């Protein structure tokens, strides 16, 4: 999912309008539709693997990591590298983009909620999380239609729908993918392969069937490709089947093993490829002058040149963390403090 995510972002940014009519481009758009739900589902799956509730120390450690992820999500949307300039001079559109609920925000907020849920519900947290998933799916169309997001402060309203900010992944319905992933991680992750395969097949096929059935009465009520519960159910079911397929493939060949590195260092991969492609407050991207100007083949070439850089960075950071976990934590702490200091002290 991380690899397909990179490919989709590169093509969306660089491919020209004329080349978007290419059948290969249309094919990748179709495949790219599963990337975001899969990215969210996978993050939840990993969070659901440890037996819960976690110890206090482990809970604090996970909460600290999630807050760091949330901070990174906002940092890459900053319009200026100055908190004062952002507060005084940022336009309404720039502030809306800053507070938009993107992938990192919905992952962090939803997993923090799961952490609280695990402490409250104890070992019975998985059924409660499944029920909460259903609540998010069922309530989604009503929340979008109510206009409540517009009556809340922008930083809060941006989490509910897409009406007040360019939120690509608002909580309704995208938190359901993270929640469903945590339930799948708890129900499938610690099982033997045969049990995991049986449960995954039953769950995947069942959810796809349920989504197809409820899509009929919902067709006249809500857009299938928006906040429809039918869309989410079908996607979650398909992701369960993809999960089984990837596991089966990994047992038969070693060719997919290098991709595991991207899975281990997804946050680094996510942030690095966005900075390389779009730039940010720390610098501009050399690719910005090619936005919407390249053909299909040229954009593919850019992607192939980016991949070794991303793999090398992921490999180096992964090895460094294995060699010195405490040192890696200190590096992140230093970078976070330095970034925050610059952000708060720069006058303009």
Order of alpha helices (4+ residues) and beta strands (2+ residues): alpha-alpha-alpha-alpha-alpha-alpha-alpha-alpha-alpha-alpha-alpha-alpha-alpha-alpha-alpha-alpha
